[in-house]
Amino acid sequence: MDENGKAWHGYFNHKKKTYLAHRVAYELSTDTLLPNDVLVRHRCDNPACCNPQHLETGTSQDNMRDRDLRGRTLRGVAHGMAKVSERIVRELRCLYAQSGAKVGAIQALADRYQLHKKHVRDIVRRHTWKHIPDDFTSLEQLVPLPENLVKPRPNNHGGSALTIEHVREIRAKHATGTRQKDLCVEYGLTAGPMSALINQKTWRGI
């Protein structure tokens, strides 16, 4: 069994070779030597079972179909690669929504929960853990993310993340003394594009 009490296939070693117990049980009971590409499947859906009456042969496609039909697809915390719980998923999504989906929110969440930034991004954007609904009513009061996060970039198609209004804002702020470095942080641009915008090498008609 694994650490969650789930049973897995039994096996044993003989003459430096490893054998699956249920496969050997099927071969002995049917007096058949199976090819390597033939699987022995469990009708009872119990991987540890070696009862010949519960066993049948099939292909890997048959095995995957059984898995889907019987709901054995690993999701959430049952998945061996999971690093978070369902509660943490809800907390991440709740805090991200409360922040207004600001650009710096994902990094702030990654730092707080000690997770990789891409892991957090996939969770809050529902690329992973899709089966968890966005139900935040059961959560305790959460410490909000800092308010001074970078504001979200405008949803503007094409190579630029800016609108005409933002270009005018940037130039006006720079003209009144706002540093280029601070504008880069505020509007999510790197130094090169920001310098070109301010010096009207881009967006010349504005």
C-alpha positions as CSV (number, residue, x, y, z in Angstrom):
1,M,0.0,0.0,0.0
2,D,1.0,3.6,-0.5
3,E,1.1,6.3,2.2
4,N,-2.6,7.0,1.6
5,G,-3.6,3.3,2.2
6,K,-4.3,2.6,-1.5
7,A,-3.3,-1.0,-2.6
8,W,-1.1,-1.5,-5.6
9,H,0.1,-4.5,-7.6
10,G,1.9,-7.2,-5.7
11,Y,5.1,-8.6,-7.1
12,F,8.0,-10.9,-6.3
13,N,11.5,-11.6,-7.4
14,H,12.8,-15.0,-8.7
15,K,16.2,-15.6,-10.2
16,K,16.9,-11.8,-10.3
17,K,13.7,-11.1,-12.3
18,T,10.6,-9.3,-11.0
19,Y,7.2,-10.7,-11.7
20,L,3.7,-9.2,-11.2
21,A,1.8,-11.5,-8.8
22,H,-1.6,-11.1,-10.5
23,R,0.0,-11.8,-14.0
24,V,1.6,-15.0,-12.7
25,A,-1.7,-16.1,-11.0
26,Y,-3.5,-15.7,-14.4
27,E,-0.8,-17.6,-16.3
28,L,-0.8,-20.5,-13.8
29,S,-4.6,-20.7,-13.6
30,T,-5.0,-20.8,-17.4
31,D,-1.7,-22.6,-18.2
32,T,-0.9,-19.8,-20.6
33,L,2.3,-17.9,-21.2
34,L,1.3,-14.4,-22.2
35,P,3.2,-12.2,-24.6
36,N,4.7,-9.0,-23.1
37,D,2.3,-6.7,-24.9
38,V,-0.8,-8.4,-23.3
39,L,-1.9,-7.0,-20.0
40,V,-3.7,-8.7,-17.2
41,R,-6.6,-6.5,-15.9
42,H,-8.7,-6.6,-12.8
43,R,-12.4,-6.9,-13.1
44,C,-12.7,-6.1,-9.4
45,D,-10.7,-2.9,-9.8
46,N,-8.4,-4.0,-6.9
47,P,-4.7,-3.9,-8.1
48,A,-3.6,-6.1,-5.3
49,C,-6.1,-8.9,-6.1
50,C,-4.7,-12.2,-7.4
51,N,-7.9,-14.2,-7.7
52,P,-7.9,-15.7,-11.2
53,Q,-11.7,-15.3,-11.4
54,H,-11.2,-11.5,-11.2
55,L,-8.6,-11.3,-13.9
56,E,-8.8,-10.9,-17.7
57,T,-6.4,-10.0,-20.5
58,G,-6.5,-6.9,-22.6
59,T,-4.5,-4.1,-24.2
60,S,-3.2,-0.9,-22.7
61,Q,-6.0,0.9,-24.5
62,D,-8.5,-1.4,-22.6
63,N,-6.8,-0.6,-19.4
64,M,-7.0,3.2,-20.0
65,R,-10.7,2.8,-20.9
66,D,-11.3,0.9,-17.7
67,R,-9.5,3.7,-15.7
68,D,-11.8,6.4,-17.2
69,L,-15.0,4.5,-16.9
70,R,-14.3,3.5,-13.3
71,G,-13.1,7.0,-12.2
72,R,-9.5,6.0,-11.5
73,T,-7.9,9.0,-13.2
74,L,-5.7,10.6,-10.5
75,R,-6.6,14.2,-9.8
76,G,-5.7,16.8,-7.2
77,V,-4.0,15.5,-4.1
78,A,-4.3,11.9,-5.3
79,H,-1.8,12.6,-8.0
80,G,1.7,11.7,-7.1
81,M,3.1,15.0,-8.4
82,A,0.7,17.2,-6.4
83,K,2.5,19.8,-4.2
84,V,-0.7,21.6,-2.9
85,S,-4.0,20.6,-1.4
86,E,-7.5,21.5,-2.6
87,R,-7.7,24.1,0.1
88,I,-4.5,25.8,-1.0
89,V,-5.8,25.9,-4.6
90,R,-8.9,27.8,-3.3
91,E,-6.7,30.1,-1.3
92,L,-4.5,30.9,-4.3
93,R,-7.5,31.6,-6.5
94,C,-9.2,33.7,-3.9
95,L,-6.1,35.9,-3.2
96,Y,-5.5,36.2,-6.9
97,A,-9.0,37.4,-7.5
98,Q,-8.9,39.8,-4.6
99,S,-5.7,41.3,-6.0
100,G,-7.5,42.2,-9.2
101,A,-5.4,39.7,-11.1
102,K,-2.4,42.1,-11.0
103,V,0.8,41.1,-12.8
104,G,2.8,40.8,-9.6
105,A,0.2,38.7,-7.8
106,I,1.3,35.4,-9.2
107,Q,4.9,36.0,-8.1
108,A,3.7,37.2,-4.6
109,L,1.6,34.0,-4.2
110,A,4.5,31.8,-5.4
111,D,6.8,33.5,-2.7
112,R,4.2,33.2,0.0
113,Y,3.4,29.5,-0.6
114,Q,6.9,28.6,-1.7
115,L,5.8,27.3,-5.1
116,H,7.1,27.7,-8.6
117,K,5.6,30.7,-10.4
118,K,4.4,28.6,-13.3
119,H,2.7,26.2,-10.9
120,V,0.7,29.1,-9.3
121,R,-0.1,30.6,-12.7
122,D,-1.5,27.3,-14.0
123,I,-3.7,27.0,-10.8
124,V,-5.1,30.5,-10.8
125,R,-5.8,30.4,-14.5
126,R,-7.5,27.0,-14.2
127,H,-5.0,25.2,-16.5
128,T,-4.6,22.7,-13.7
129,W,-6.9,21.6,-10.8
130,K,-9.9,22.3,-13.1
131,H,-12.2,20.1,-11.1
132,I,-11.9,22.4,-8.1
133,P,-14.8,25.0,-8.1
134,D,-14.0,28.6,-7.1
135,D,-15.9,28.3,-3.8
136,F,-14.3,30.6,-1.3
137,T,-17.0,30.6,1.3
138,S,-15.3,27.9,3.4
139,L,-12.0,29.8,3.7
140,E,-11.0,31.6,6.8
141,Q,-9.9,35.2,6.6
142,L,-6.8,35.4,4.4
143,V,-4.0,37.9,4.7
144,P,-4.3,39.9,1.5
145,L,-1.5,40.4,-1.0
146,P,0.4,43.8,-0.9
147,E,-1.5,46.6,-2.5
148,N,1.5,48.0,-4.3
149,L,1.7,45.2,-6.9
150,V,2.2,46.0,-10.6
151,K,-1.2,46.8,-12.1
152,P,-2.5,44.5,-14.9
153,R,-1.3,45.1,-18.4
154,P,-4.0,46.3,-20.8
155,N,-5.7,43.6,-22.7
156,N,-4.6,44.8,-26.1
157,H,-4.0,42.5,-29.1
158,G,-0.8,42.7,-31.0
159,G,2.8,43.3,-30.0
160,S,2.0,46.2,-27.7
161,A,0.5,45.9,-24.2
162,L,-0.5,49.6,-24.2
163,T,-3.4,51.7,-25.4
164,I,-3.3,55.3,-26.7
165,E,-4.5,56.4,-23.2
166,H,-1.6,54.7,-21.5
167,V,1.0,56.1,-24.0
168,R,-0.3,59.6,-23.1
169,E,-0.2,58.9,-19.4
170,I,3.4,57.6,-19.6
171,R,4.6,60.7,-21.5
172,A,2.8,63.1,-19.2
173,K,4.2,61.4,-16.1
174,H,7.7,61.4,-17.5
175,A,7.4,65.1,-18.4
176,T,6.5,65.9,-14.8
177,G,9.4,64.0,-13.3
178,T,8.4,60.4,-13.0
179,R,11.5,58.2,-13.5
180,Q,11.6,55.9,-16.5
181,K,12.5,53.0,-14.2
182,D,9.3,53.6,-12.1
183,L,7.2,53.8,-15.3
184,C,8.6,50.4,-16.5
185,V,7.5,48.8,-13.2
186,E,4.1,50.5,-13.3
187,Y,3.2,49.6,-16.9
188,G,5.1,46.3,-17.2
189,L,7.6,47.4,-19.9
190,T,11.3,46.9,-20.2
191,A,13.7,49.8,-20.5
192,G,14.1,49.6,-24.3
193,P,10.5,49.8,-25.3
194,M,9.8,52.4,-22.6
195,S,12.7,54.6,-23.8
196,A,11.5,54.4,-27.4
197,L,8.0,55.3,-26.4
198,I,9.0,58.3,-24.3
199,N,11.3,59.6,-27.1
200,Q,8.6,59.1,-29.7
201,K,10.5,56.5,-31.7
202,T,7.4,54.4,-31.3
203,W,3.8,55.6,-31.1
204,R,4.9,58.7,-33.1
205,G,1.3,59.7,-34.0
206,I,0.3,60.1,-30.4
